[in-house]
Amino acid sequence: MTKKPTAHYRPMLAEAWRLTWERKSLWVFGIFAALISTGGVVDVVVRSFKNVQQCGSLLARLMDSSFVGYATASSYLEQLQLLGQSRAMGIITLATLVGVLLVVMATLSQGALILGLKAKKTTSLSALKKASATHFWPLLVLAILNKLMTAIATMLMTLPLFLFYLQSTQQTATLFFVLILLFIPLLTAVNIVYMFALTDVVDGNRHPLDAIATGWKLFARQWLATLEYGLLLFLLVAGAGLVLIGLLLLFTVPYALIFTTTLLTGSFTFFLVANTIFGLCLVGFILAFGGAAVTFQYSAWHQFYLRGLHRTHGKKIFSKILRLAHR
């Protein structure tokens, strides 16, 4: 007799929120981890669609001249020449170093975030960062593979736009529609497996390839539940974002009063201090929300990973749709 599937979303999300709220220091790692992955899978698909639209616009601009990309490439080269060779090399070198530093910090933050969520009690940030260093290369390899797969999928989606620009035909439109149908589930599956794999690297101390295999097995067994879970996380974070926007709008009321007061006093010092304080509060508020949202999503996927690999609970079907279908 087939066992009825059991829904675990509510306790998993409740535990994820409890850890997120109790361990607020992890929000710092959440801010940097967002540079590589926010932990959301639906928003990755949405951003990828925006990238496809941007690539389509770029292709149109590149085709404006007789030689593909000539006008655009020439404009960039002229800007670099205006700076001078030494300044241009200095800017490129500095930008490269900053980019490498951010990638290192983001990768370490991913590992530290999972370690902090895995720990039985709150651990210092320095200890988590030091422990995360042992997983740096596996996490970096996973991040590169994930970005590579996302880039390939985006390029495949952009190709029909390029062909459509050259020659508008029904076959090109049909190809674009078919690729859309493949693009959405492919990107979703890639990012879900990625979240499971990076969790497995840190939590299980696994090799990247072994972690990918574990992530794929978990996704294959609970694929419908992971899609439901990813969509639920997206809606929760989006709803929280709307609440944040509402709070920011309320935040403008006292700011407008103080701003008017500073203008009436005519004091530049008062004006500068007031705007600096409000600006710092605004930036801090937004960063705190971003760090909390990323931490919550990492925590939520970590809870799904633990429940999915559990010897007893992991054998059950999590999907809400399947649970309703068995009634």
VMD Tcl script that draws the C-alpha trace (Angstrom):
set ca {
  {0.00 0.00 0.00}
  {1.38 3.44 -0.99}
  {2.10 5.72 1.93}
  {0.45 9.11 1.92}
  {2.98 11.90 1.40}
  {3.56 14.21 4.31}
  {4.04 17.96 3.95}
  {7.00 19.34 5.90}
  {7.13 22.90 4.61}
  {5.71 24.62 7.68}
  {8.07 23.11 10.30}
  {11.06 23.53 7.98}
  {10.28 27.19 7.33}
  {9.55 27.78 11.03}
  {12.92 26.31 12.00}
  {14.66 28.28 9.25}
  {13.13 31.52 10.53}
  {14.00 30.68 14.14}
  {17.67 30.19 13.24}
  {17.67 33.32 11.10}
  {16.23 35.48 13.86}
  {18.25 34.04 16.72}
  {21.58 34.20 14.86}
  {21.46 37.73 13.47}
  {25.25 37.87 13.21}
  {24.95 35.52 10.22}
  {23.22 38.30 8.29}
  {26.68 39.74 7.63}
  {27.59 36.58 5.74}
  {24.22 36.70 4.01}
  {25.04 40.12 2.54}
  {28.28 38.88 0.96}
  {26.87 35.46 0.00}
  {24.25 37.27 -2.09}
  {27.05 38.31 -4.47}
  {27.12 34.68 -5.70}
  {23.69 33.34 -4.83}
  {20.72 34.67 -2.91}
  {19.48 31.18 -2.14}
  {16.36 31.73 -4.23}
  {15.74 29.63 -7.35}
  {12.71 31.37 -8.86}
  {14.34 34.81 -8.75}
  {17.35 33.36 -10.60}
  {15.04 32.41 -13.48}
  {13.47 35.89 -13.42}
  {16.89 37.60 -13.53}
  {18.00 35.29 -16.33}
  {14.99 36.31 -18.40}
  {15.97 39.94 -17.87}
  {19.49 39.09 -19.03}
  {18.05 37.51 -22.17}
  {16.11 40.72 -22.88}
  {19.25 42.80 -22.32}
  {21.27 40.53 -24.60}
  {18.59 40.88 -27.25}
  {18.81 44.67 -27.07}
  {22.60 44.47 -27.19}
  {22.49 42.32 -30.33}
  {20.24 44.88 -31.98}
  {22.72 47.66 -31.17}
  {25.63 45.57 -32.41}
  {23.88 45.00 -35.74}
  {23.28 48.70 -36.37}
  {26.50 48.95 -38.42}
  {27.67 46.94 -41.41}
  {30.27 45.16 -39.28}
  {28.83 43.36 -36.25}
  {29.83 45.18 -33.07}
  {32.11 47.69 -34.82}
  {30.43 50.86 -33.54}
  {30.10 49.60 -29.97}
  {33.65 48.25 -29.83}
  {35.02 51.50 -31.25}
  {33.25 53.59 -28.61}
  {34.77 51.53 -25.78}
  {38.24 51.73 -27.33}
  {37.96 55.50 -27.67}
  {37.01 55.87 -24.00}
  {40.04 53.82 -22.94}
  {42.35 55.86 -25.16}
  {41.12 59.09 -23.58}
  {42.20 57.82 -20.16}
  {45.70 57.00 -21.30}
  {47.41 53.62 -21.20}
  {48.75 53.84 -17.64}
  {45.43 55.03 -16.16}
  {43.46 52.47 -18.13}
  {45.70 49.65 -16.91}
  {45.47 50.95 -13.37}
  {41.67 51.02 -13.45}
  {41.50 47.54 -14.99}
  {43.96 46.16 -12.41}
  {42.11 47.76 -9.48}
  {38.74 46.52 -10.75}
  {40.17 43.01 -11.15}
  {41.58 42.96 -7.63}
  {38.32 44.23 -6.15}
  {36.39 41.61 -8.13}
  {38.66 38.81 -6.90}
  {38.35 40.03 -3.32}
  {34.55 40.10 -3.53}
  {34.45 36.58 -4.99}
  {36.67 35.29 -2.16}
  {34.53 37.02 0.49}
  {31.30 35.76 -1.09}
  {32.58 32.17 -1.29}
  {33.81 32.18 2.30}
  {30.50 33.72 3.41}
  {28.56 30.87 1.81}
  {30.49 28.29 3.78}
  {30.35 30.33 6.99}
  {26.61 30.80 6.58}
  {25.94 27.06 6.30}
  {28.34 26.28 9.16}
  {26.60 28.87 11.33}
  {23.21 27.38 10.57}
  {24.51 23.86 11.13}
  {26.07 24.62 14.54}
  {24.10 23.72 17.64}
  {24.76 27.13 19.16}
  {25.80 30.58 18.02}
  {29.43 30.71 16.91}
  {31.68 33.75 16.47}
  {32.04 35.20 12.99}
  {35.82 34.80 13.00}
  {35.57 31.11 13.91}
  {33.01 30.49 11.17}
  {35.11 32.32 8.60}
  {38.20 30.33 9.55}
  {36.31 27.03 9.38}
  {34.82 28.02 6.02}
  {38.28 28.39 4.49}
  {38.65 24.59 4.39}
  {35.70 24.43 1.96}
  {36.75 27.40 -0.18}
  {37.85 25.59 -3.34}
  {34.94 23.11 -3.51}
  {32.47 25.96 -3.03}
  {34.22 28.05 -5.67}
  {34.14 25.16 -8.14}
  {30.41 24.72 -7.54}
  {29.79 28.44 -8.00}
  {31.73 28.47 -11.29}
  {29.87 25.43 -12.59}
  {26.53 26.97 -11.62}
  {27.34 30.28 -13.32}
  {28.62 28.41 -16.38}
  {25.42 26.40 -16.72}
  {23.33 29.55 -16.26}
  {25.39 31.40 -18.89}
  {25.04 28.55 -21.39}
  {21.28 28.42 -20.90}
  {21.05 32.21 -21.32}
  {23.12 32.08 -24.51}
  {20.88 29.35 -25.95}
  {17.86 31.53 -25.19}
  {19.49 34.56 -26.82}
  {20.43 32.75 -30.04}
  {16.87 32.74 -31.45}
  {16.67 36.50 -30.82}
  {19.79 36.96 -32.91}
  {18.35 34.78 -35.68}
  {15.01 36.59 -35.43}
  {16.80 39.91 -35.90}
  {18.49 38.60 -39.04}
  {15.36 37.00 -40.46}
  {11.90 37.01 -38.90}
  {10.38 33.59 -39.58}
  {7.85 31.32 -37.96}
  {10.54 28.67 -37.45}
  {12.64 31.11 -35.39}
  {9.64 32.06 -33.25}
  {8.81 28.38 -32.72}
  {12.43 27.67 -31.73}
  {12.34 30.50 -29.20}
  {9.09 29.18 -27.68}
  {10.51 25.64 -27.39}
  {13.68 26.93 -25.76}
  {11.60 28.86 -23.23}
  {9.85 25.64 -22.26}
  {13.25 24.01 -21.72}
  {14.91 27.08 -20.21}
  {12.66 27.48 -17.16}
  {12.85 23.90 -15.79}
  {16.56 23.61 -16.67}
  {17.57 26.74 -14.78}
  {15.32 25.87 -11.86}
  {16.76 22.36 -11.59}
  {20.35 23.62 -11.90}
  {19.94 26.11 -9.07}
  {18.11 23.69 -6.78}
  {20.81 21.06 -7.27}
  {23.38 23.79 -6.67}
  {21.84 24.74 -3.31}
  {21.81 21.09 -2.24}
  {25.37 20.54 -3.49}
  {26.95 23.49 -1.69}
  {25.11 22.45 1.47}
  {26.44 18.91 1.05}
  {30.01 20.19 0.56}
  {29.93 21.99 3.90}
  {27.55 19.85 5.92}
  {28.86 16.50 4.66}
  {32.42 17.60 3.83}
  {32.06 16.14 0.33}
  {33.93 16.48 -2.96}
  {32.12 18.82 -5.41}
  {31.26 15.99 -7.82}
  {29.94 13.81 -4.99}
  {27.96 16.78 -3.68}
  {26.42 17.37 -7.12}
  {25.46 13.68 -7.27}
  {23.83 13.94 -3.84}
  {22.00 17.11 -4.85}
  {20.74 15.51 -8.04}
  {19.50 12.40 -6.25}
  {17.62 14.52 -3.73}
  {16.13 16.66 -6.48}
  {15.16 13.61 -8.56}
  {13.37 12.06 -5.57}
  {11.60 15.23 -4.45}
  {11.56 17.31 -7.64}
  {7.95 18.45 -7.35}
  {8.38 19.33 -3.68}
  {11.53 21.36 -4.42}
  {9.64 23.36 -7.06}
  {6.80 24.03 -4.61}
  {9.30 24.92 -1.90}
  {11.29 27.24 -4.16}
  {8.13 29.04 -5.28}
  {6.96 29.35 -1.66}
  {10.30 30.88 -0.64}
  {10.09 33.32 -3.54}
  {6.60 34.44 -2.50}
  {7.62 34.82 1.14}
  {10.67 36.92 0.33}
  {8.73 38.95 -2.25}
  {6.02 39.60 0.33}
  {8.63 40.68 2.85}
  {10.08 42.98 0.18}
  {6.70 44.66 -0.23}
  {6.54 45.17 3.51}
  {10.02 46.70 3.35}
  {8.89 49.12 0.65}
  {5.95 50.13 2.82}
  {8.23 50.77 5.79}
  {10.58 52.82 3.63}
  {7.65 54.94 2.49}
  {6.73 55.56 6.14}
  {10.38 56.34 6.75}
  {10.17 59.27 4.32}
  {7.57 61.08 6.48}
  {9.86 61.96 9.42}
  {12.70 62.53 6.94}
  {10.63 65.11 5.06}
  {9.84 66.93 8.32}
  {13.46 66.99 9.43}
  {14.63 67.95 5.94}
  {12.24 70.92 5.93}
  {13.40 71.92 9.41}
  {17.05 71.91 8.32}
  {16.21 74.18 5.40}
  {14.32 76.60 7.64}
  {17.18 76.81 10.16}
  {19.66 77.61 7.41}
  {22.37 75.61 9.18}
  {24.53 73.63 6.74}
  {25.98 71.56 9.58}
  {22.53 70.53 10.79}
  {21.52 69.74 7.21}
  {24.62 67.60 6.63}
  {24.34 65.71 9.94}
  {20.62 64.99 9.51}
  {21.01 63.70 5.96}
  {24.04 61.62 6.88}
  {22.23 59.96 9.80}
  {19.11 59.24 7.74}
  {21.22 57.98 4.84}
  {23.17 55.60 7.06}
  {19.98 54.35 8.69}
  {18.42 53.73 5.28}
  {21.45 51.83 3.95}
  {21.73 49.83 7.18}
  {18.03 48.95 7.08}
  {18.25 47.72 3.47}
  {21.44 45.74 4.11}
  {19.92 44.14 7.20}
  {16.87 43.08 5.22}
  {19.01 41.69 2.41}
  {21.24 39.77 4.81}
  {18.26 38.37 6.69}
  {16.47 37.34 3.47}
  {19.52 35.51 2.11}
  {20.21 33.86 5.47}
  {16.59 32.71 5.68}
  {16.68 31.16 2.21}
  {19.97 29.36 2.89}
  {18.54 28.14 6.18}
  {15.34 26.98 4.47}
  {17.23 24.93 1.87}
  {19.48 23.54 4.59}
  {16.41 22.33 6.45}
  {15.06 20.71 3.27}
  {18.44 19.05 2.72}
  {18.51 17.64 6.24}
  {14.91 16.42 6.06}
  {15.39 14.99 2.57}
  {18.42 12.91 3.59}
  {16.91 11.76 6.88}
  {16.70 7.98 7.12}
  {13.02 8.04 8.08}
  {11.59 11.36 6.89}
  {13.59 11.31 3.66}
  {11.71 8.28 2.38}
  {8.41 10.15 2.45}
  {7.08 12.35 -0.33}
  {7.06 16.03 0.63}
  {4.95 17.46 -2.21}
  {1.77 19.24 -1.15}
  {0.18 18.52 -4.53}
  {0.82 14.79 -4.21}
  {-0.49 14.79 -0.65}
  {-3.76 16.31 -1.83}
  {-3.91 13.87 -4.74}
  {-3.68 10.89 -2.35}
  {-6.68 12.01 -0.29}
}
mol new
graphics top color blue
foreach p $ca { graphics top sphere $p radius 0.5 }
foreach p [lrange $ca 0 end-1] q [lrange $ca 1 end] { graphics top cylinder $p $q radius 0.2 }
display resetview
